[in-house]
Amino acid sequence: MLKLTSLLLAFIIWIAVVNISNPEISDYVTVELEVRNPEELIRADQMYSLDTRTVRVSFNVRARYSNLISASDFTAYVDLKDYSVTGAVPVYIEPSSEISSMISDIRSNPMVVHVSTEDMQEKRFDINVNTIGTQAEGYALGDISLSQDYIYVNGPVSEIGMVSSVGIEVDISEATSDVSGTAQIVFYDANGHAIDIDERMELSLSEINYVQPIYRIKSLSISAGAVGEPAEGYIYDGVEVSPSFVSVYGPEELLDMYSSIEIPDSAIDISGATRNVTLSIDIAPYIPEGLILSEASSQISAIARIRRAPETSAAEETEPETAAPSSEAAGGPGLAETETAHESSAHGSQTERETVAPSETVPASEPETQTETLPHESGAAVTEGP
């Protein structure tokens, strides 16, 4: 009996010593909450969210072991198989086998979490390119090449609705040659500001490969002609274009092939024009294939100059008549002088006849001498007789 009493007393003393030197205390850790069997909702085209992503796990442990316990020794989870119309699902706590013998009275706070569901949406977004900086002066950007120009985003309707556009950012600061690389997908709101997306969003791609061409700018002169003839009495003086040069860019081998752009004559018709013909011409169709117009506008002004022909004087308009050959032109005596001389000669002959004596009268049978003045090719008058 004495021995039994001694053993009982020793046990009580040992318990007291243990409780005093190594008492049982209450402790806790914060544990991330896992979700199991999410496919239960995904199959219904719904996305879920929890009202909390962590729980507080409380437990009792001997003081000397408390420093051996950490959050990683616990697994806290909800099982979406437990989901109901109320949205309330219980929280399960599982300690690891290494500490299960050290702790007791395990509790979670909260013991139940609320699960919200939302319809899922898949939406296609085109990839926009946002450049950072500016290329070197005298160079222009070509059309960028992307490994893929769109992505699909899958997520809650409310989250998809927050995304206005999707793109990548490319730095072209002072670039004089092609820029290439890989860029991460960036999401933008309606104001064009970059935003972070919900972790529940799923992307078909997260990065894009790109090549951004950088081309040299070159000025080409512009020439133009016209078809048709202006109205009678008017003269066409050519075409003036404004501006007389246009800037283009493109592959270097094409830039070296061209120094000017010619607008076909058929573009400007001056038929019957009595004043300048002014046209606005779209030069884009005449840019050589493979080159790109760098001007903000492709319209140029063309003026076909028309002026009145100079006035012609009456004397210049009348063709002079050809004068008959005369002795004056040959420097000899004129026809008038010849006729005068002939008249004088005839008068003299008559005088002589008047002074002849009757016995010296010329016989009547002898014909009287006659003269005729004829023009000669040389211009001198020629007298022909018997």
HUURMO-V391692 format. One record per pair of residues at least 24 apart in sequence whose C-alpha atoms are under 7 Angstrom apart, sorted by the first residue. I is the first residue (numbers start at 0). J is the second residue. Records with the same first field share a line. If there is no record, write none. Layout:
I: J / J
This chain:
21: 61 / 62 / 63
22: 61 / 62
23: 59 / 60 / 61 / 62
24: 59 / 60 / 61 / 62
25: 58 / 59 / 60
26: 57 / 58 / 59
27: 55 / 56 / 57 / 58
28: 55 / 56 / 57 / 69 / 70
29: 53 / 54 / 55 / 56 / 70
30: 54 / 55 / 56 / 70 / 75
31: 75
32: 75 / 76
33: 75 / 76 / 77
34: 76 / 77 / 78
35: 76 / 77 / 78 / 79
36: 78 / 79 / 80
37: 79
39: 79 / 80
44: 118 / 119
45: 116 / 117 / 118 / 119
46: 116 / 117 / 118 / 119 / 155
47: 114 / 115 / 116 / 117
48: 114 / 115 / 116
49: 112 / 113 / 114 / 115
50: 112 / 113 / 114
51: 112
54: 107 / 108 / 109
55: 107 / 108
56: 105 / 106 / 107 / 108
57: 105 / 106 / 107
58: 102 / 103 / 104 / 105 / 106
59: 102 / 103 / 104
60: 101 / 102 / 103
86: 113 / 114 / 115
87: 111 / 112 / 113 / 114
88: 112 / 113
117: 155
118: 155 / 156
119: 154 / 155 / 156
120: 153 / 154 / 155 / 156
121: 151 / 152 / 153 / 154
122: 151 / 152 / 153
123: 149 / 150 / 151 / 152
124: 149 / 150 / 151 / 164 / 165
125: 149 / 150 / 165
126: 165 / 166
127: 165 / 166 / 167
128: 166 / 167 / 168
129: 166 / 167 / 168 / 169
130: 168 / 169 / 170 / 171
131: 168 / 169 / 170 / 171 / 172
132: 170 / 171 / 172
133: 171 / 172 / 173
134: 171 / 172 / 173 / 174 / 175
135: 173 / 174 / 175
137: 215 / 216
138: 175 / 213 / 214 / 215 / 216
139: 213 / 214 / 215 / 216 / 248
140: 212 / 213 / 214
141: 211 / 212 / 213 / 214
142: 211 / 212
143: 209 / 210 / 211 / 212
144: 209 / 210 / 211
145: 207 / 208 / 209 / 210
146: 207 / 208 / 209
147: 207
150: 203 / 204
151: 202 / 203
152: 200 / 201 / 202 / 203
153: 200 / 201 / 202
154: 199 / 200 / 201
158: 197
161: 188
162: 186 / 187 / 188
163: 187 / 188 / 189
164: 188
175: 213
176: 212 / 213
177: 210 / 211 / 212 / 213
178: 210 / 211 / 212
179: 209 / 210 / 211
180: 208 / 209 / 210
181: 206 / 207 / 208 / 209
182: 206 / 207 / 208
183: 207
214: 248 / 249 / 250
215: 248 / 249
216: 246 / 247 / 248
217: 246 / 247 / 248
218: 244 / 245 / 246 / 247
219: 244 / 245 / 246 / 258 / 259 / 260
220: 244 / 245 / 258 / 259 / 260
221: 259 / 260 / 261
222: 260 / 261 / 262
223: 261 / 262 / 263 / 264
224: 263 / 264
225: 264 / 265 / 267 / 268 / 269
226: 264 / 265 / 267 / 268 / 269
227: 268 / 269 / 270
228: 269 / 270 / 271
229: 269 / 270 / 271 / 272 / 273
230: 271 / 272 / 273
232: 307 / 308
233: 273 / 305 / 306 / 307 / 308
234: 305 / 306 / 307 / 308
235: 304 / 305 / 306
236: 304 / 305
237: 303 / 304
238: 301 / 302 / 303 / 304
239: 301 / 302 / 303
240: 299 / 300 / 301 / 302
241: 299 / 300 / 301
242: 299
246: 292 / 293 / 294
247: 290 / 291 / 292 / 293
248: 290 / 291 / 292 / 293
249: 289 / 290 / 291
260: 285 / 286
273: 305
274: 305 / 306
275: 302 / 303 / 304 / 305
276: 302 / 303 / 304
277: 301 / 302 / 303
278: 302
324: 378
325: 378 / 379
326: 378 / 379 / 380
328: 378
329: 377 / 378 / 379
331: 379
333: 380
334: 380
